[in-house]
């Protein structure tokens, strides 16, 4: 079986001599291959299909993967059964060439959608809709986009993962423009330059937080003055509300219900905030993170009405209780209770752990320090159950009682989710070079993406 390989960058310069990893991508400066050269083309098999051959786009099913880390951002593949694979690894169904970037694929119905950076001189952002079972192209749309907008530039491509909802695709560019595309044909329904509207600085290496959809609102961790978090109407793009004052992190929001209120939890540059979705009011804020050359890339994890957050760079992990405090959630003077906080249990540059039977599982550590380990811990008490050393930092996704882990070195593992100890069922080398994009799982298939200007999007059979 032939396997895809990422291209080899000719030179890499690390931020302050120490790379920063955020939300599935590495803050590095690619000194070649970021602009100029010939446009990257899709594989010959991926020819455009007439729009009238598209099936009706239905509401996402439980098996769909419509946003970053799947439904509700939980990293959970609902209803999927994955068996251990043999020495030859899982079967690769198809592979399509894509350009640079670390944006994850999303899956809905029989379609997979991805954005990447065209290698042409104008370097537009390319949006591709493919058939999920064959990899053949349905449509392609080039979106105007500027790169190198962050404080340290060297941006290799889009990092924010799109979101799908009710026939709409929401794409957030590295320069802070939010596009709403018609999923049937790729036409732009509306677009908003959130960076210009709210005076953001786009972080170290451009925008990397992903939008999510909450009802009739698309919510974005923008990072502007008096507009750290912004909600837009999904149909018109008109601003519904904006709140708080903080720069953006590279973490993406999650939503939940607390005391009958629809709430989004957002990790901004230096805070964790809770926002009432309907009223656009700040329910709480609590300090989290550190100033300087640091970044928060992991998403919040929900454990009932508890929230776990984590970051590297001497920040560590923390669990907040959102109810049961002295004052009801959202009342004046309300503040969540910190159940525990330390740097020892779980602190990752970009990994978000997954929840199974009350325990969290994932990789802690820093990729540039090569000190990654796979861990199981109790998020309510901060008790470390066990750790397996020498597991590179990567992305964990839950399927039933098993975890699919794709680490930053391109290794794919299948692991039992048990607090009794580390039990690996299968391992396979998917890529010879790094793969730092969060995978997607849908319909018994795994969708992965390699790094580099000549990357590939690959579909693997898992069931």
C-alpha positions as CSV (number, residue, x, y, z in Angstrom):
1,X,0.0,0.0,0.0
2,X,1.3,3.5,-0.9
3,X,1.1,6.2,1.7
4,X,1.1,9.9,1.5
5,X,4.1,12.0,2.4
6,X,4.3,15.7,3.3
7,X,6.9,17.9,1.6
8,X,10.1,18.8,3.3
9,X,10.5,22.6,4.1
10,X,14.0,23.8,3.2
11,X,14.3,26.0,6.3
12,X,12.5,26.4,9.6
13,X,12.9,29.2,12.1
14,X,11.4,28.7,15.5
15,X,9.7,31.5,17.5
16,X,12.3,32.8,20.0
17,X,14.2,29.5,19.4
18,X,11.2,27.6,20.8
19,X,8.3,26.6,18.6
20,X,4.8,27.4,19.8
21,X,2.0,24.9,19.0
22,X,-1.5,26.0,18.9
23,X,-4.8,24.2,18.0
24,X,-3.2,21.5,15.9
25,X,-0.6,23.6,14.2
26,X,3.0,24.6,14.8
27,X,3.9,28.3,14.9
28,X,6.9,28.1,12.5
29,X,8.3,30.3,9.8
30,X,8.5,28.5,6.5
31,X,11.1,30.5,4.7
32,X,10.3,28.9,1.4
33,X,7.2,27.6,-0.1
34,X,4.8,30.1,1.4
35,X,4.4,32.2,-1.7
36,X,5.3,32.1,-5.3
37,X,5.8,29.0,-7.3
38,X,3.2,27.1,-9.3
39,X,-0.3,26.6,-8.0
40,X,-1.0,23.3,-6.3
41,X,-3.5,21.2,-8.3
42,X,-5.8,18.5,-7.0
43,X,-5.2,15.0,-8.0
44,X,-6.3,14.0,-11.5
45,X,-9.2,12.0,-10.1
46,X,-10.7,15.1,-8.4
47,X,-12.4,16.7,-11.4
48,X,-15.1,19.2,-10.9
49,X,-18.7,17.8,-10.8
50,X,-21.6,19.9,-12.1
51,X,-23.5,21.5,-9.3
52,X,-26.8,20.0,-10.4
53,X,-25.4,16.6,-9.5
54,X,-25.1,17.5,-5.8
55,X,-27.6,15.7,-3.6
56,X,-29.7,17.7,-1.2
57,X,-27.6,18.9,1.8
58,X,-29.5,17.6,4.8
59,X,-29.2,18.6,8.5
60,X,-26.0,17.0,9.9
61,X,-26.5,13.5,11.2
62,X,-25.1,12.2,14.4
63,X,-22.2,10.6,12.5
64,X,-21.3,13.9,10.8
65,X,-18.2,15.9,11.7
66,X,-19.5,19.5,11.1
67,X,-16.9,21.6,12.9
68,X,-13.6,21.5,14.7
69,X,-13.4,18.3,16.8
70,X,-16.8,17.2,15.6
71,X,-20.2,17.7,17.1
72,X,-20.0,20.3,20.0
73,X,-16.3,20.2,19.7
74,X,-16.0,17.2,22.0
75,X,-13.7,15.1,19.8
76,X,-16.2,12.3,20.0
77,X,-17.1,10.1,16.9
78,X,-20.7,9.2,17.7
79,X,-21.8,5.7,16.8
80,X,-18.5,4.7,15.3
81,X,-16.9,1.3,15.9
82,X,-13.2,1.0,15.2
83,X,-11.4,-2.4,15.2
84,X,-7.6,-2.8,15.5
85,X,-5.8,-2.9,12.2
86,X,-2.9,-5.1,11.1
87,X,0.7,-4.4,10.2
88,X,-0.3,-2.9,6.9
89,X,-2.4,-0.3,8.7
90,X,-5.9,0.9,7.8
91,X,-6.9,0.8,4.1
92,X,-6.4,4.1,2.4
93,X,-9.5,4.8,0.2
94,X,-8.4,7.9,-1.6
95,X,-5.9,10.8,-1.5
96,X,-6.2,14.3,-2.9
97,X,-3.5,16.9,-3.2
98,X,-4.0,20.1,-1.2
99,X,-1.9,23.2,-0.4
100,X,-0.5,24.4,2.8
101,X,-2.3,25.0,6.1
102,X,-3.4,23.3,9.3
103,X,-7.2,23.7,9.0
104,X,-9.0,20.4,9.7
105,X,-11.4,18.7,7.3
106,X,-15.1,18.7,8.2
107,X,-17.6,16.1,7.0
108,X,-21.4,16.3,6.5
109,X,-23.6,13.9,4.5
110,X,-21.4,12.4,1.7
111,X,-19.2,15.4,1.6
112,X,-15.8,16.5,3.0
113,X,-14.8,20.1,3.0
114,X,-11.3,21.6,3.5
115,X,-9.6,25.0,3.0
116,X,-5.9,25.4,2.2
117,X,-3.4,27.8,0.7
118,X,-2.9,28.0,-3.0
119,X,0.8,28.2,-3.9
120,X,0.3,30.8,-6.6
121,X,1.7,34.3,-6.4
122,X,-1.5,35.8,-5.2
123,X,-1.9,33.0,-2.7
124,X,-5.7,32.9,-2.4
125,X,-7.4,30.7,0.1
126,X,-8.8,27.6,-1.6
127,X,-12.1,26.1,-0.5
128,X,-12.8,22.6,-1.7
129,X,-15.9,20.4,-1.4
130,X,-15.2,16.7,-2.2
131,X,-17.3,13.6,-2.3
132,X,-16.4,11.8,1.0
133,X,-16.4,8.3,-0.6
134,X,-14.3,9.0,-3.6
135,X,-12.4,12.3,-3.0
136,X,-13.6,13.7,-6.3
137,X,-14.2,17.4,-6.4
138,X,-17.7,18.8,-6.3
139,X,-16.6,22.4,-6.5
140,X,-13.7,24.7,-5.7
141,X,-13.7,28.4,-4.7
142,X,-10.8,30.8,-4.4
143,X,-11.3,33.3,-1.6
144,X,-9.3,36.5,-1.4
145,X,-6.8,36.2,1.5
146,X,-3.7,37.9,2.9
147,X,-1.1,36.0,4.8
148,X,1.7,37.1,7.1
149,X,-0.7,39.2,9.2
150,X,0.5,38.2,12.6
151,X,3.2,39.7,14.7
152,X,5.8,37.2,13.5
153,X,4.4,36.5,10.1
154,X,5.7,33.4,8.1
155,X,2.1,32.2,7.9
156,X,2.0,29.0,5.8
157,X,-1.8,28.8,5.4
158,X,-5.2,28.8,7.0
159,X,-5.5,27.2,10.5
160,X,-9.1,27.9,11.5
161,X,-11.4,24.9,10.8
162,X,-14.6,25.7,9.0
163,X,-18.1,25.0,10.4
164,X,-21.1,23.6,8.6
165,X,-24.7,24.3,9.5
166,X,-27.9,24.0,7.5
167,X,-26.4,24.3,4.0
168,X,-23.9,27.0,5.0
169,X,-20.1,26.8,5.4
170,X,-18.4,29.3,7.6
171,X,-14.7,29.9,6.8
172,X,-12.4,32.2,8.9
173,X,-9.3,33.4,7.0
174,X,-5.9,34.0,8.5
175,X,-6.4,37.7,8.1
176,X,-9.7,37.7,10.1
177,X,-12.3,37.7,7.3
178,X,-15.3,35.4,7.9
179,X,-16.9,34.0,4.8
180,X,-20.3,32.4,4.6
181,X,-20.5,30.1,1.6
182,X,-23.4,28.2,0.0
183,X,-22.5,24.6,0.5
184,X,-24.2,23.5,-2.7
185,X,-22.0,25.6,-5.0
186,X,-19.4,27.6,-3.0
187,X,-20.9,31.0,-3.8
188,X,-20.3,33.6,-1.1
189,X,-23.5,34.5,0.7
190,X,-21.8,37.2,2.8
191,X,-18.5,38.1,4.2
192,X,-17.3,40.2,7.1
193,X,-13.8,41.6,7.8
194,X,-13.8,41.1,11.5
195,X,-10.2,42.1,11.9
196,X,-10.9,45.5,10.3
197,X,-14.2,45.9,12.1
198,X,-12.8,45.3,15.5
199,X,-9.2,46.3,15.3
200,X,-7.6,42.9,16.0
201,X,-3.9,42.1,15.6
202,X,-4.4,38.5,14.4
203,X,-2.0,37.1,17.0
204,X,1.5,35.7,16.4
205,X,0.9,34.0,13.1
206,X,-2.6,35.0,11.9
207,X,-6.0,33.8,13.0
208,X,-6.2,30.3,14.2
209,X,-9.4,30.0,16.3
210,X,-12.3,28.3,14.6
211,X,-15.9,29.5,14.4
212,X,-18.8,27.5,15.9
213,X,-22.6,27.7,15.2
214,X,-25.0,28.2,18.1
215,X,-28.6,28.2,16.9
216,X,-28.9,31.2,14.5
217,X,-25.6,32.6,15.5
218,X,-22.0,31.9,14.4
219,X,-19.6,32.8,17.2
220,X,-16.0,33.8,16.7
221,X,-13.1,34.4,19.1
222,X,-12.1,37.6,17.4
223,X,-9.9,39.3,19.9
224,X,-10.7,43.0,19.6
225,X,-11.2,45.9,21.9
226,X,-14.7,45.6,23.4
227,X,-15.2,42.7,21.0
228,X,-13.1,39.7,22.2
229,X,-16.0,37.4,21.2
230,X,-18.5,38.3,18.4
231,X,-21.8,36.7,17.3
232,X,-23.1,37.1,13.8
233,X,-26.5,36.1,12.3
234,X,-26.0,33.0,10.2
235,X,-28.2,34.2,7.4
236,X,-27.2,37.8,7.0
237,X,-23.8,38.2,8.7
238,X,-25.1,41.1,10.8
239,X,-23.6,41.4,14.2
240,X,-25.9,40.1,17.0
241,X,-23.5,41.1,19.8
242,X,-19.9,41.6,20.8
243,X,-18.5,41.4,24.3
244,X,-15.4,41.7,26.5
245,X,-11.9,43.2,25.7
246,X,-9.0,40.8,25.2
247,X,-6.9,39.5,22.4
248,X,-7.7,36.2,20.8
249,X,-6.1,32.9,21.7
250,X,-5.8,30.0,19.3
251,X,-8.5,28.1,21.2
252,X,-12.1,27.7,19.8
253,X,-15.3,28.1,21.7
254,X,-17.6,25.4,23.1
255,X,-21.2,25.6,24.0
256,X,-23.3,24.2,26.8
257,X,-26.4,24.8,28.9
258,X,-26.0,26.1,32.5
259,X,-29.1,26.8,34.7
260,X,-31.3,26.8,31.6
261,X,-29.1,29.3,29.8
262,X,-27.3,28.7,26.5
263,X,-23.7,29.6,27.1
264,X,-20.4,29.6,25.2
265,X,-17.1,29.1,27.0
266,X,-14.2,30.9,25.3
267,X,-10.5,30.9,26.2
268,X,-9.2,34.3,25.1
269,X,-5.6,35.4,25.2
270,X,-5.5,35.8,29.0
271,X,-8.9,34.8,30.3
272,X,-11.6,32.1,30.3
273,X,-15.0,33.7,29.8
274,X,-18.6,32.5,29.8
275,X,-21.2,34.3,27.6
276,X,-24.9,34.1,27.5
277,X,-25.5,33.3,23.8
278,X,-29.0,34.8,23.5
279,X,-28.3,38.0,25.4
280,X,-24.7,38.5,24.5
281,X,-23.8,39.2,28.1
282,X,-20.7,38.2,30.0
283,X,-21.6,35.7,32.7
284,X,-18.1,35.5,34.1
285,X,-14.4,36.0,33.4
286,X,-11.4,34.5,35.1
287,X,-7.8,35.0,34.5
288,X,-6.0,32.2,32.6
289,X,-2.7,32.1,30.6
290,X,0.5,34.2,30.7
291,X,1.8,37.2,28.8
292,X,4.9,36.9,26.6
293,X,5.7,34.4,23.8
294,X,3.0,32.0,24.9
295,X,-0.2,30.7,23.4
296,X,-3.3,28.8,24.4
297,X,-4.4,26.3,21.7
298,X,-6.4,23.6,23.4
299,X,-10.2,23.9,23.5
300,X,-12.2,23.8,26.8
301,X,-13.5,20.4,27.7
302,X,-17.0,20.0,29.3
303,X,-17.6,17.6,32.1
304,X,-21.2,18.2,32.9
305,X,-21.3,21.7,34.3
306,X,-17.5,21.6,34.9
307,X,-15.0,23.0,32.4
308,X,-11.4,21.9,32.0
309,X,-8.8,24.2,30.3
310,X,-5.1,23.7,29.8
311,X,-2.0,25.3,28.3
312,X,1.8,24.8,28.3
313,X,4.3,27.6,29.1
314,X,4.0,27.2,32.9
315,X,0.2,27.7,32.8
316,X,-1.0,24.1,33.4
317,X,-4.5,22.6,33.8
318,X,-7.5,23.8,35.7
319,X,-11.1,22.7,36.2
320,X,-13.9,25.2,36.9
321,X,-17.3,24.5,38.4
322,X,-20.0,26.6,36.7
323,X,-22.8,25.9,39.2
324,X,-23.3,25.2,42.8
325,X,-21.5,28.3,43.9
326,X,-22.5,31.1,46.3
327,X,-24.4,32.9,43.5
328,X,-26.5,31.5,40.6
329,X,-24.8,31.4,37.2
330,X,-24.8,34.8,35.5
331,X,-26.0,36.8,38.5
332,X,-24.1,39.9,39.5
333,X,-20.9,38.9,41.4
334,X,-21.0,35.3,40.1
335,X,-17.7,33.6,39.7
336,X,-17.0,30.0,38.9
337,X,-15.2,27.9,41.5
338,X,-11.8,26.5,40.8
339,X,-11.8,22.8,41.7
340,X,-8.0,22.5,41.2
341,X,-5.2,24.1,39.3
342,X,-1.6,23.0,38.7
343,X,1.1,22.5,36.1
344,X,1.8,18.8,36.8
345,X,-1.3,16.8,35.7
346,X,-1.9,18.0,32.1
347,X,-0.3,20.9,30.2
348,X,-0.1,20.7,26.4
349,X,0.9,23.1,23.7
350,X,-2.2,22.4,21.7
351,X,-3.8,19.0,22.6
352,X,-7.4,18.9,23.8
353,X,-8.1,15.7,25.8
354,X,-11.3,13.6,25.3
355,X,-13.7,12.5,28.0
356,X,-14.7,8.9,28.7
357,X,-16.5,7.6,31.8
358,X,-15.5,10.6,33.8
359,X,-11.8,10.5,32.9
360,X,-9.8,12.7,30.4
361,X,-7.3,11.2,28.0
362,X,-4.8,13.0,25.8
363,X,-1.2,14.0,25.2
364,X,0.5,16.4,27.6
365,X,3.8,18.2,26.9
366,X,5.5,20.3,24.3
367,X,6.5,19.1,20.8
368,X,9.6,21.3,20.7
369,X,10.8,19.8,24.0
370,X,10.0,16.3,22.8
371,X,8.5,15.5,26.3
372,X,5.1,14.3,25.2
373,X,3.3,11.7,27.1
374,X,-0.2,10.1,26.9
375,X,-2.1,10.6,30.1
376,X,-5.3,9.6,31.9
377,X,-6.5,11.9,34.8
378,X,-9.6,12.7,36.8
379,X,-10.7,16.2,35.8
380,X,-12.8,16.8,38.9
381,X,-10.0,16.1,41.4
382,X,-6.8,16.7,39.3
383,X,-5.7,13.1,40.1
384,X,-3.3,11.7,37.5
385,X,-4.2,8.0,37.0
386,X,-1.3,7.1,34.7
387,X,1.0,8.3,32.0
388,X,2.7,6.6,29.1
389,X,6.0,8.4,28.3
390,X,7.5,9.0,24.8
391,X,4.2,9.5,23.0
392,X,4.6,12.6,20.8
393,X,2.1,15.4,21.2
394,X,-1.0,14.8,19.0
395,X,-4.7,14.8,18.7
396,X,-7.0,12.3,20.5
397,X,-10.5,11.4,19.2
398,X,-12.9,9.1,21.0
399,X,-14.8,6.2,19.4
400,X,-16.8,4.2,21.8
401,X,-14.3,3.1,24.5
402,X,-11.3,3.5,22.2
403,X,-9.1,6.4,21.3
404,X,-7.7,7.2,17.9
405,X,-4.5,9.2,18.4
406,X,-2.6,10.9,15.5
407,X,0.6,12.4,16.8
408,X,2.7,15.2,15.4
409,X,5.2,12.7,13.9
410,X,2.5,11.1,11.7
411,X,1.9,8.0,13.9
412,X,-1.6,6.6,14.2
413,X,-2.5,4.7,17.4
414,X,-5.6,2.9,18.6
415,X,-5.7,2.9,22.5
416,X,-8.2,1.5,25.0
417,X,-9.8,4.3,27.1
418,X,-9.3,2.8,30.6
419,X,-8.1,4.2,33.9
420,X,-6.3,0.9,34.6
421,X,-3.3,1.8,32.4
422,X,-2.0,2.4,28.9
423,X,-3.2,-0.3,26.5
424,X,-2.3,0.2,22.9
425,X,-4.2,-2.0,20.4
426,X,-2.6,-0.9,17.1
427,X,0.0,1.5,15.7
428,X,0.8,2.6,12.1
429,X,3.0,5.2,10.5
430,X,0.6,7.3,8.3
431,X,3.1,9.9,7.3
432,X,6.9,10.1,7.2
433,X,6.8,13.8,8.0
434,X,4.7,15.7,10.5
435,X,0.9,15.8,10.5
436,X,-0.4,18.4,13.0
437,X,-3.9,18.8,11.8
438,X,-6.8,17.5,13.9
439,X,-8.3,14.5,12.0
440,X,-12.0,13.9,11.4
441,X,-14.0,10.7,11.8
442,X,-17.3,10.0,10.0
443,X,-19.0,6.9,8.6
444,X,-16.3,4.5,9.6
445,X,-13.7,6.6,7.8
446,X,-10.7,8.7,9.1
447,X,-9.8,11.9,7.3
448,X,-6.2,13.1,7.9
449,X,-4.0,15.8,6.4
450,X,-0.3,15.9,6.1
451,X,1.8,19.1,6.5
452,X,3.6,21.1,3.9
453,X,3.0,23.1,0.7
454,X,2.4,19.8,-1.2
455,X,0.2,18.2,1.4
456,X,-2.4,15.5,0.9
457,X,-5.9,15.0,2.3
458,X,-6.3,11.2,2.9
459,X,-9.3,9.0,3.6
460,X,-8.8,5.8,5.6
461,X,-11.3,3.0,6.2
462,X,-11.6,2.2,9.9
463,X,-14.6,0.0,10.4
